[in-house]
């Protein structure tokens, strides 16, 4: 029998998609990559998924696990060869257990992130992972890529929110370490090895997650600042005075506000856009209540004023005003799209070096193409910037994207010089696979290849993602 | 030349110890294991350490990295063969960098934990890892064993406090991933693989650590509770109302208090020891100040009273009273030693199952040996219990330790049944190496062996620790 026949026999023809039915799964979310496949299969549970893997191993067929297909680096899209089996986790979407006394929940990997959040909410708890794609991305994909989002400052990345995993190996063995323990020092940390490995070392099929108390009040403020130096001073003041209640610290440049004003005029901006070169959206989640949150905010912002750290500030008076401030933040990438195709960077830099990094890299980019416009915003509290390069406002717009490789090189070289990372939260996938070895420690790359070879000797698990070659001495 | 001569030629005879000079490094802290060695070497820096590793590889000599030699599972003690080279990190004890704007510091692995804490403190920051041995253990050892301690509830284990590592591999290559970034999704998580691997996959030579704001006030309370159920209710109430300010939640049984009273009469106990079956030492670290901390404490404890969750409570009026309450907690293991040799367990259990675990396991132990006494205390907030079995108060005391294996089996079988861990924070080392496969997922063990083989093919890095055999199908 052929692999396709074997798969149909195993899980039923209605769960094995080919031809037109398979096509929605062959192109990535940003429309950058399109591949081909033998079939898209939707196993019912972990045991069935493990049998699918065994069949693929026997047939020497590449396997591409896919969650909500919302990744930004082409990590869930197969190659052009047409021999791959896409393993969809969509039927494995159950919340298996919520344990409020232990503040944990156990979910299947195909659970939509929003459903995970909702299940936690219903149980009176918070599952804090939150990102733009939360209505369609899956927790398995979040873990496979170690997703970030807007709550990292307080609660950490996806990695930090996971206590245990169930994983199917390249050989189709089930590794069950679904422990809901906050302390467990019994051998190597396999959980964190699978998290962030983008499906290249194993397929995550279920996870035990941490839950948190819901905050009693969430409040935001919008600050205008004279410079980066001041932003970092306010950040450190806020960390000291709010401690873990500080749940958001988002930087936005004046250029970002100006393009929102120009292209999305329905978005409310609390200041004239020339008030200051930098702005900060700050959020605190308070365990006591609205009054305490507001009182604290007023005290901290007052002291920052007195110390000339901020030029102006608005504290949201209502949930509606808070939401408006977040809409402003979320409008920045939408306004960017109106300006013309931007070359986007998802980088991290030590907070102490960010000011210098931005000045020097901006200058290098201006030198390369005078008139280039910088859309800089992001999670300053995490050291993570969306450092996006927009075309000059003239005829050079048209072929701007043809300069992508040169601009990537300028930015990544500078990131490397400032001890930063070329991928803060989006991962490597196909997009940065070939460039990674230029910036990653050579011996670290070797160890990655050794681990890949040890865990997936036939290189069938999501091949061509993260690492290009498993040869130790290529 | 012999390996010994090569080592002397490389790092100088004054840094190569043999014979009597080597003996302090051959026995573990608890006097359970004594080994032999070819030499104890003290490299000056990472480059020299890497050369030592290369020489050992050439000579096929086992390498045993050692920090402060305070481990509790024999993980830093060589075997009896006498062919091992103990690699001491004691000369690599410098704080390399403190970056307050980024809230990070970079230290060599041989730094004493207390020196790391002090350097953070001098810079106006908190490095929260804290444990009994902090005056002599090293940060490298803390990371190699993923140490826990008293601040895990709020700040996490050693793992959670580390952002980047420098590691020397089994081949003597230096892997430099000393990044001080909170977000970095560029490939497999090697950092967490080395952390907790107890020196069997590589030798940690330096680390970048997270710093935190110092709390404005730290306050403690001591509570008397009718049962486990109430303790968990108070824990959940405290997590909700204090959120991340809750930095300690230590459970202590009435038996623990009674042996402190009997054997360490100078220790102040705030209640008559028959007030309740269970007690909790609670700590909050407040970012606002003493008044706010106290006000919050009174409110939360008041509400717990009204809901019949606690029988009695004392809030510390001063730092001295806080210290006294912590002394009481720390006196429990000292009092245990006075009762007679206890069989100690460092286990974790989901908080929601702890009550039942303790009842059922206590009953099984009583059945095995009527009159046995249970000294139960620990970090309830983390689900981590020191579940120590003390001899009956009669002639059976004398040969109590001869029952260790039987008692381990009763306890570990029960831990396993309740989805717990047989080593919450102390690791595996030699002590639990052979018993680990009985309780760990079989496929997880296989993956551990595959990784060990891939990264240390000649099995020379701390052999005989964590895993007994690297054969995939033994």
Interface residues (C-beta under 8 A of the other chain):
Chain A: X99 X100 X101 X102 X103 X104 X145 X146 X148 X152 X154 X157 X159 X160 X169 X173 X174 X175 X176 X177 X179 X180 X181 X182 X183 X184 X185 X186 X187 X188 X189 X190 X192 X193 X195 X196 X197 X201 X213 X214 X215 X232 X236 X239 X240 X241 X242 X243 X244 X245 X285 X287 X288 X296 X348 X349 X350 X351 X352 X353 X379 X382 X383 X384 X419 X420 X421 X422 X423 X424 X425 X426 X427 X428 X432 X436 X439 X440 X441 X443 X444 X445 X446 X447 X448 X450 X451 X453 X454 X455 X466 X467
Chain B: X99 X100 X101 X102 X103 X104 X145 X146 X148 X152 X154 X157 X159 X160 X169 X173 X174 X175 X176 X177 X179 X180 X181 X182 X183 X184 X185 X186 X187 X188 X189 X190 X192 X193 X195 X196 X197 X201 X213 X214 X215 X232 X236 X239 X240 X241 X242 X243 X244 X245 X285 X287 X288 X296 X348 X349 X350 X351 X352 X353 X379 X382 X383 X384 X419 X420 X421 X422 X423 X424 X425 X426 X427 X428 X432 X436 X439 X440 X441 X443 X444 X445 X446 X447 X448 X450 X451 X453 X454 X455 X466 X467
